[in-house]
């Protein structure tokens, strides 16, 4: 059962978190290009925002299966897992409270033709923070101190 839960946890992370990190990273540079090419770029910008919103909700499966896996493995109290849980919570807050609302604000400003380039820079910064948090969690999941893999 543990292998099944771990497989679902990893697949959920790849399928849910991967698209958010890529779409969120693509959003600020595309937003800066919209004034020069408003037609298709605006549609693509709206699509990237929707991908981020939808996959953020789907991403809830990652910690759900992560907790189930950790419980089956008996590692819920391990320091590396607690740090991973904390970083995941911070990443979720950054995504929900900073990235998605700022994407929405940038999208509305682009639609109204009043884009402030500084807003895209700030958005890129918080998006990078979100991506770095997930990178740290990924490294902890792979390296995890006390691992029995011998790697």
GROMACS elastic network, one bead per residue, 0.5 to 0.9 nm:
[ bonds ]
;  ai    aj funct       b0    kb
    1     4     6  0.51399   500
    1     5     6  0.62515   500
    1     6     6  0.85799   500
    1    69     6  0.86531   500
    1    72     6  0.79730   500
    2     5     6  0.51213   500
    2     6     6  0.60105   500
    2     7     6  0.84684   500
    2    68     6  0.83740   500
    2    69     6  0.58491   500
    2    70     6  0.85549   500
    2    72     6  0.58845   500
    2    73     6  0.68272   500
    3     6     6  0.50390   500
    3     7     6  0.60086   500
    3     8     6  0.85754   500
    3    69     6  0.81421   500
    4     7     6  0.51098   500
    4     8     6  0.62297   500
    4     9     6  0.85382   500
    4    69     6  0.86220   500
    5     8     6  0.51509   500
    5     9     6  0.60145   500
    5    10     6  0.86021   500
    5    65     6  0.61675   500
    5    66     6  0.77097   500
    5    68     6  0.68735   500
    5    69     6  0.53691   500
    5    72     6  0.86709   500
    6    10     6  0.61192   500
    6    11     6  0.84740   500
    6    65     6  0.73462   500
    6    66     6  0.72235   500
    6    68     6  0.85730   500
    6    69     6  0.56714   500
    6    70     6  0.86626   500
    7    10     6  0.52288   500
    7    11     6  0.60402   500
    7    12     6  0.84325   500
    8    11     6  0.50381   500
    8    12     6  0.58844   500
    8    13     6  0.84487   500
    8    61     6  0.88951   500
    8    62     6  0.83023   500
    8    65     6  0.68365   500
    8    66     6  0.88010   500
    9    12     6  0.51593   500
    9    13     6  0.62128   500
    9    14     6  0.87390   500
    9    61     6  0.74759   500
    9    62     6  0.54516   500
    9    63     6  0.76301   500
    9    64     6  0.80239   500
    9    66     6  0.56282   500
    9    68     6  0.89167   500
    9    69     6  0.76631   500
   10    13     6  0.50474   500
   10    14     6  0.62471   500
   10    15     6  0.85861   500
   10    62     6  0.75770   500
   10    65     6  0.87444   500
   10    66     6  0.84623   500
   11    14     6  0.50820   500
   11    15     6  0.59405   500
   11    16     6  0.81953   500
   11    62     6  0.84613   500
   12    15     6  0.51328   500
   12    16     6  0.55462   500
   12    17     6  0.75559   500
   12    58     6  0.82007   500
   12    59     6  0.69701   500
   12    60     6  0.88824   500
   12    61     6  0.63514   500
   12    62     6  0.54073   500
   12    65     6  0.83078   500
   13    16     6  0.53733   500
   13    17     6  0.51720   500
   13    18     6  0.68987   500
   13    59     6  0.70188   500
   13    61     6  0.81084   500
   13    62     6  0.54845   500
   13    63     6  0.87926   500
   14    17     6  0.58172   500
   14    18     6  0.51645   500
   14    19     6  0.80049   500
   15    18     6  0.58713   500
   15    19     6  0.67893   500
   15    55     6  0.83886   500
   15    58     6  0.87977   500
   15    59     6  0.83117   500
   16    19     6  0.60771   500
   16    20     6  0.68472   500
   16    54     6  0.89588   500
   16    55     6  0.52873   500
   16    56     6  0.70904   500
   16    57     6  0.84972   500
   16    58     6  0.58936   500
   16    60     6  0.85134   500
   16    61     6  0.82591   500
   16    62     6  0.77910   500
   17    20     6  0.52389   500
   17    21     6  0.62333   500
   17    22     6  0.86967   500
   17    55     6  0.70000   500
   17    56     6  0.73658   500
   17    58     6  0.85409   500
   17    59     6  0.60073   500
   17    62     6  0.82905   500
   17   134     6  0.83164   500
   18    21     6  0.53448   500
   18    22     6  0.62757   500
   18    23     6  0.85619   500
   18    55     6  0.88836   500
   19    22     6  0.51595   500
   19    23     6  0.58148   500
   19    24     6  0.81480   500
   19    51     6  0.72301   500
   19    52     6  0.72955   500
   19    55     6  0.69827   500
   20    23     6  0.52230   500
   20    24     6  0.56851   500
   20    25     6  0.82138   500
   20    48     6  0.86585   500
   20    51     6  0.67411   500
   20    53     6  0.81001   500
   20    54     6  0.87375   500
   20    55     6  0.61162   500
   20    56     6  0.67878   500
   20    59     6  0.88499   500
   21    24     6  0.52736   500
   21    25     6  0.60221   500
   21    26     6  0.86321   500
   21    52     6  0.80537   500
   21   127     6  0.78937   500
   21   128     6  0.88165   500
   21   130     6  0.78509   500
   21   131     6  0.60385   500
   21   134     6  0.86421   500
   22    25     6  0.51507   500
   22    26     6  0.62291   500
   22    27     6  0.87317   500
   22    52     6  0.89507   500
   22   131     6  0.89799   500
   23    26     6  0.50999   500
   23    27     6  0.61864   500
   23    47     6  0.88713   500
   23    48     6  0.52906   500
   23    49     6  0.74898   500
   23    51     6  0.67808   500
   23    52     6  0.63626   500
   24    27     6  0.52176   500
   24    28     6  0.76329   500
   24    48     6  0.69947   500
   24    49     6  0.74625   500
   24    51     6  0.85940   500
   24    52     6  0.64234   500
   24    99     6  0.77705   500
   24   100     6  0.86420   500
   24   103     6  0.84128   500
   24   124     6  0.83384   500
   24   127     6  0.63485   500
   24   128     6  0.88620   500
   24   131     6  0.89253   500
   25    28     6  0.67617   500
   25    29     6  0.79711   500
   25   124     6  0.70377   500
   25   127     6  0.64136   500
   25   128     6  0.73768   500
   25   131     6  0.83725   500
   26    29     6  0.60243   500
   26    30     6  0.63027   500
   26    31     6  0.87156   500
   26    45     6  0.87257   500
   26    48     6  0.76429   500
   27    30     6  0.53086   500
   27    31     6  0.60478   500
   27    32     6  0.88216   500
   27    44     6  0.88686   500
   27    45     6  0.63164   500
   27    48     6  0.63712   500
   27    49     6  0.74458   500
   27   103     6  0.76115   500
   27   120     6  0.85489   500
   27   123     6  0.86983   500
   27   124     6  0.81502   500
   28    31     6  0.50204   500
   28    32     6  0.64198   500
   28    33     6  0.89120   500
   28    45     6  0.88913   500
   28   103     6  0.81797   500
   28   106     6  0.85976   500
   28   119     6  0.87628   500
   28   120     6  0.51436   500
   28   121     6  0.71863   500
   28   123     6  0.65657   500
   28   124     6  0.57601   500
   28   127     6  0.88879   500
   29    32     6  0.52387   500
   29    33     6  0.66270   500
   29   120     6  0.76021   500
   29   121     6  0.89116   500
   29   124     6  0.82277   500
   30    33     6  0.50735   500
   30    34     6  0.63944   500
   30    41     6  0.69513   500
   30    42     6  0.85412   500
   30    44     6  0.81785   500
   30    45     6  0.66732   500
   31    34     6  0.53356   500
   31    35     6  0.80043   500
   31    41     6  0.78406   500
   31    42     6  0.78267   500
   31    45     6  0.66340   500
   31   106     6  0.74016   500
   31   107     6  0.75427   500
   31   110     6  0.72755   500
   31   115     6  0.83823   500
   31   117     6  0.87316   500
   31   120     6  0.70577   500
   32    35     6  0.69950   500
   32    36     6  0.84107   500
   32   110     6  0.89135   500
   32   115     6  0.81283   500
   32   117     6  0.67677   500
   32   120     6  0.70675   500
   33    36     6  0.56548   500
   33    37     6  0.64952   500
   33    38     6  0.80218   500
   33    41     6  0.73567   500
   34    39     6  0.78141   500
   34    40     6  0.84352   500
   34    41     6  0.53644   500
   34    42     6  0.60358   500
   34    45     6  0.83098   500
   34   110     6  0.71843   500
   35    38     6  0.54299   500
   35    41     6  0.87524   500
   35    42     6  0.88781   500
   35   110     6  0.73982   500
   35   113     6  0.73426   500
   35   115     6  0.81339   500
   37    40     6  0.71762   500
   37    41     6  0.61536   500
   37    42     6  0.80964   500
   38    41     6  0.55221   500
   38    42     6  0.55130   500
   38    43     6  0.84783   500
   38   110     6  0.85812   500
   38   111     6  0.87040   500
   39    42     6  0.57763   500
   39    43     6  0.69607   500
   40    43     6  0.51554   500
   40    44     6  0.61864   500
   40    45     6  0.85847   500
   41    45     6  0.60330   500
   41    46     6  0.86148   500
   42    46     6  0.62556   500
   42    47     6  0.85808   500
   42   107     6  0.80405   500
   42   110     6  0.77045   500
   42   111     6  0.75237   500
   43    46     6  0.51695   500
   43    47     6  0.61962   500
   43    48     6  0.87419   500
   44    48     6  0.61798   500
   44    49     6  0.86490   500
   45    48     6  0.51596   500
   45    49     6  0.63377   500
   45    50     6  0.86895   500
   45   107     6  0.71126   500
   46    49     6  0.51441   500
   46    50     6  0.62313   500
   46    51     6  0.86844   500
   46   104     6  0.87807   500
   46   107     6  0.69280   500
   47    50     6  0.50519   500
   47    51     6  0.61538   500
   47    52     6  0.86470   500
   48    51     6  0.50546   500
   48    52     6  0.62627   500
   48    53     6  0.87301   500
   49    52     6  0.51443   500
   49    53     6  0.62893   500
   49    54     6  0.87014   500
   49   100     6  0.74092   500
   49   103     6  0.65206   500
   49   104     6  0.72610   500
   49   107     6  0.81997   500
   50    53     6  0.50764   500
   50    54     6  0.60418   500
   50    55     6  0.83741   500
   51    54     6  0.53049   500
   51    55     6  0.58960   500
   51    56     6  0.81962   500
   52    55     6  0.54239   500
   52    56     6  0.58679   500
   52    57     6  0.87401   500
   52    95     6  0.88849   500
   52   100     6  0.72964   500
   53    56     6  0.51993   500
   53    57     6  0.66508   500
   53    58     6  0.89484   500
   53    96     6  0.87545   500
   53   100     6  0.69251   500
   54    57     6  0.54019   500
   54    58     6  0.64431   500
   54    59     6  0.86397   500
   55    59     6  0.57692   500
   55    60     6  0.88044   500
   56    60     6  0.70785   500
   56    92     6  0.83097   500
   56    95     6  0.78379   500
   56    96     6  0.80683   500
   57    60     6  0.57507   500
   57    61     6  0.83357   500
   58    61     6  0.61111   500
   58    62     6  0.82339   500
   59    62     6  0.55123   500
   59    63     6  0.78998   500
   60    63     6  0.60975   500
   60    64     6  0.65492   500
   60    65     6  0.89582   500
   61    64     6  0.50127   500
   61    65     6  0.60473   500
   61    66     6  0.82233   500
   62    65     6  0.55330   500
   62    66     6  0.59292   500
   62    67     6  0.86770   500
   63    67     6  0.59149   500
   63    68     6  0.84268   500
   63    85     6  0.79776   500
   63    88     6  0.79917   500
   64    67     6  0.54251   500
   64    68     6  0.64778   500
   64    69     6  0.87466   500
   65    69     6  0.60033   500
   65    70     6  0.84855   500
   66    69     6  0.50799   500
   66    70     6  0.60591   500
   66    71     6  0.85129   500
   67    70     6  0.50627   500
   67    71     6  0.60412   500
   67    72     6  0.85940   500
   67    76     6  0.76235   500
   68    71     6  0.51744   500
   68    72     6  0.62997   500
   68    73     6  0.86505   500
   69    72     6  0.51892   500
   69    73     6  0.61508   500
   69    74     6  0.85497   500
   69    75     6  0.88529   500
   70    74     6  0.59440   500
   70    75     6  0.52952   500
   70    76     6  0.54797   500
   70    81     6  0.81471   500
   71    74     6  0.50441   500
   71    75     6  0.64127   500
   71    76     6  0.58315   500
   72    75     6  0.79860   500
   72    76     6  0.89539   500
   73    76     6  0.80353   500
   74    77     6  0.79261   500
   74    78     6  0.87594   500
   75    78     6  0.52692   500
   75    79     6  0.88366   500
   75    81     6  0.72556   500
   76    79     6  0.85836   500
   76    81     6  0.66424   500
   76    82     6  0.73979   500
   77    80     6  0.87355   500
   77    81     6  0.72164   500
   77    82     6  0.68594   500
   78    81     6  0.54557   500
   78    82     6  0.63694   500
   78    83     6  0.88065   500
   78   145     6  0.88562   500
   79    82     6  0.50743   500
   79    83     6  0.61402   500
   79    84     6  0.84974   500
   79   145     6  0.84986   500
   80    83     6  0.51912   500
   80    84     6  0.61338   500
   80    85     6  0.86556   500
   80   140     6  0.65326   500
   80   141     6  0.81329   500
   80   144     6  0.60722   500
   80   145     6  0.65487   500
   81    85     6  0.60569   500
   81    86     6  0.85217   500
   81   140     6  0.78120   500
   81   141     6  0.79303   500
   81   144     6  0.79013   500
   82    85     6  0.50419   500
   82    86     6  0.61805   500
   82    87     6  0.86032   500
   83    86     6  0.50729   500
   83    87     6  0.61147   500
   83    88     6  0.84844   500
   83   137     6  0.82193   500
   83   140     6  0.84088   500
   84    87     6  0.51034   500
   84    88     6  0.59989   500
   84    89     6  0.85352   500
   84   136     6  0.79370   500
   84   137     6  0.52499   500
   84   138     6  0.84585   500
   84   140     6  0.66689   500
   84   141     6  0.76692   500
   85    88     6  0.50269   500
   85    89     6  0.61607   500
   85    90     6  0.86503   500
   85   137     6  0.81876   500
   86    89     6  0.50931   500
   86    90     6  0.62519   500
   86    91     6  0.86050   500
   87    90     6  0.50237   500
   87    91     6  0.60575   500
   87    92     6  0.85463   500
   87   133     6  0.61389   500
   87   134     6  0.76355   500
   87   136     6  0.77778   500
   87   137     6  0.65709   500
   88    92     6  0.61315   500
   88    93     6  0.86426   500
   88   133     6  0.72143   500
   88   134     6  0.70300   500
   88   137     6  0.69072   500
   89    92     6  0.50586   500
   89    93     6  0.62769   500
   89    94     6  0.86389   500
   90    93     6  0.50810   500
   90    94     6  0.61216   500
   90    95     6  0.85688   500
   90   130     6  0.83676   500
   90   133     6  0.77147   500
   91    94     6  0.50247   500
   91    95     6  0.60922   500
   91    96     6  0.84992   500
   91   129     6  0.80589   500
   91   130     6  0.53468   500
   91   131     6  0.80754   500
   91   132     6  0.88164   500
   91   133     6  0.58435   500
   91   134     6  0.68543   500
   92    95     6  0.51164   500
   92    96     6  0.59570   500
   92    97     6  0.81874   500
   92   130     6  0.81123   500
   93    96     6  0.51108   500
   93    97     6  0.54705   500
   93    98     6  0.74408   500
   94    97     6  0.54451   500
   94    98     6  0.51257   500
   94    99     6  0.62916   500
   94   100     6  0.86456   500
   94   126     6  0.71417   500
   94   127     6  0.81296   500
   94   129     6  0.78458   500
   94   130     6  0.61200   500
   95    98     6  0.56487   500
   95   100     6  0.59591   500
   95   101     6  0.85586   500
   95   126     6  0.83110   500
   95   127     6  0.77094   500
   95   130     6  0.65451   500
   96    99     6  0.64003   500
   96   100     6  0.57304   500
   96   101     6  0.72625   500
   97   100     6  0.67847   500
   97   101     6  0.64260   500
   97   102     6  0.84999   500
   98   101     6  0.57108   500
   98   102     6  0.59420   500
   98   103     6  0.84463   500
   98   123     6  0.79672   500
   98   126     6  0.68323   500
   98   127     6  0.83952   500
   99   102     6  0.52951   500
   99   103     6  0.60149   500
   99   104     6  0.86194   500
   99   123     6  0.64501   500
   99   124     6  0.86513   500
   99   126     6  0.62937   500
   99   127     6  0.60422   500
   99   130     6  0.81370   500
  100   103     6  0.50529   500
  100   104     6  0.62154   500
  100   105     6  0.86855   500
  101   104     6  0.50263   500
  101   105     6  0.62149   500
  101   106     6  0.86490   500
  102   106     6  0.60462   500
  102   107     6  0.83894   500
  102   119     6  0.78431   500
  102   120     6  0.85386   500
  102   122     6  0.86010   500
  102   123     6  0.62703   500
  103   106     6  0.51093   500
  103   107     6  0.59918   500
  103   108     6  0.85455   500
  103   120     6  0.84998   500
  103   123     6  0.71240   500
  104   107     6  0.50502   500
  104   108     6  0.61606   500
  104   109     6  0.85888   500
  105   108     6  0.51455   500
  105   109     6  0.61389   500
  105   110     6  0.85809   500
  105   119     6  0.86762   500
  106   109     6  0.50278   500
  106   110     6  0.60682   500
  106   111     6  0.85207   500
  106   115     6  0.68040   500
  106   116     6  0.80601   500
  106   119     6  0.68708   500
  106   120     6  0.70593   500
  106   123     6  0.85535   500
  107   110     6  0.51335   500
  107   111     6  0.61629   500
  107   112     6  0.86186   500
  107   115     6  0.85408   500
  108   111     6  0.50254   500
  108   112     6  0.61460   500
  108   113     6  0.84940   500
  108   114     6  0.86935   500
  108   115     6  0.85520   500
  109   113     6  0.59689   500
  109   114     6  0.51032   500
  109   116     6  0.76910   500
  110   114     6  0.59915   500
  110   115     6  0.50997   500
  110   116     6  0.86668   500
  111   114     6  0.78083   500
  111   115     6  0.84302   500
  112   115     6  0.78117   500
  115   118     6  0.87272   500
  115   119     6  0.78017   500
  115   120     6  0.85316   500
  116   119     6  0.54926   500
  116   120     6  0.72530   500
  117   120     6  0.53324   500
  117   121     6  0.65991   500
  117   122     6  0.89336   500
  118   122     6  0.62372   500
  118   123     6  0.84906   500
  119   122     6  0.51442   500
  119   123     6  0.60538   500
  119   124     6  0.85344   500
  120   124     6  0.60123   500
  120   125     6  0.85444   500
  121   124     6  0.50381   500
  121   125     6  0.62697   500
  121   126     6  0.88884   500
  122   125     6  0.50218   500
  122   126     6  0.64124   500
  122   127     6  0.85207   500
  123   126     6  0.53295   500
  123   127     6  0.60024   500
  123   128     6  0.84691   500
  124   127     6  0.50069   500
  124   128     6  0.60175   500
  124   129     6  0.85921   500
  125   128     6  0.51074   500
  125   129     6  0.63047   500
  125   130     6  0.87559   500
  126   130     6  0.62158   500
  126   131     6  0.86244   500
  127   130     6  0.50297   500
  127   131     6  0.62301   500
  127   132     6  0.86242   500
  128   131     6  0.50047   500
  128   132     6  0.60752   500
  128   133     6  0.85591   500
  129   132     6  0.50934   500
  129   133     6  0.61890   500
  129   134     6  0.87401   500
  130   133     6  0.52220   500
  130   134     6  0.64719   500
  130   135     6  0.87265   500
  131   134     6  0.51975   500
  131   135     6  0.61549   500
  131   136     6  0.87013   500
  132   136     6  0.61679   500
  132   137     6  0.86289   500
  133   136     6  0.51652   500
  133   137     6  0.63350   500
  133   138     6  0.86708   500
  134   137     6  0.50032   500
  134   138     6  0.60779   500
  134   139     6  0.85903   500
  135   138     6  0.50320   500
  135   139     6  0.62154   500
  135   140     6  0.86554   500
  136   139     6  0.51298   500
  136   140     6  0.62244   500
  136   141     6  0.86293   500
  137   140     6  0.50863   500
  137   141     6  0.61603   500
  137   142     6  0.86956   500
  138   141     6  0.50590   500
  138   142     6  0.62738   500
  138   143     6  0.85981   500
  139   142     6  0.51467   500
  139   143     6  0.58958   500
  139   144     6  0.77422   500
  140   143     6  0.52665   500
  140   145     6  0.79342   500
  141   144     6  0.54151   500
  142   147     6  0.88436   500
  143   146     6  0.86781   500
  143   147     6  0.71734   500
  143   151     6  0.78013   500
  144   147     6  0.56651   500
  146   149     6  0.89112   500
  147   150     6  0.66975   500
  147   151     6  0.78167   500
  148   151     6  0.80850   500
